[in-house]
């Protein structure tokens, strides 16, 4: 099975998320949940801790801050964020799995947790070793260049330029082999015949700074994470990794426009509590995090990060289904890449 064609035509839950428009919902996903809920006995009696396995400046740090604020505004309970970057999320996950399952420590994580389990089943399965409280962001990726770049100005001229560099062109990306970003870049390089060095950055700020400062030629990222660079006119997207162009980026070609036939992978971010936490505390957390998604502040945040271009909400059951299907997808991809799947 060729890697490029693995996802082509697959009727998966994730692939069905992409939409060409960018309109927000008239009603929100959790409008049927009560606006207030009693505490679970005396829980929570103190502030919660949120472990974030990435730095504060990147997408995970930003969504963690926004959700923590939304939950606190809704419930009056403070949430202290504890950033533990490293190993593409593995440092934070290891730290979280060592905490007691008392409901006082929650975790933010991304699809890296699913791909890590797909490659090595001894690593925590976020659909069963954890309890997903809510998936609050699902988004697509793009490739960016500097707005004032004069060596190339669009996707076609970029591909032509890269091919002429004999493997010396560079793109800033995450460091984890087998991540959504790395797998997608393999789809793209296989489709185009490009050879490009992927320069690794675990933290968002150095990754964005590498493009802004000219240390790399391009950047693989999600649009919401670099919104300030787009608004400031410093970055320019040249490829949207969707089959159809969303209205917000109508002038940027999609992978289908450029003749690439693969099913795009998505970045998703959510919040978890450890399996084994008391059931009444889990129920309170599910209500708090799901209801917080629909608060005005969080909705405005998601819209500001282009997170209203795709249906970004999944409750506990929906998150488990999303994670389970993602793990299965990645396992097939890794096998087709010749990686050892444990």
Order of alpha helices (4+ residues) and beta strands (2+ residues): beta-alpha-beta-alpha-beta-alpha-beta-beta-alpha-beta-alpha-beta-alpha-beta-alpha-beta-beta-alpha-alpha-alpha
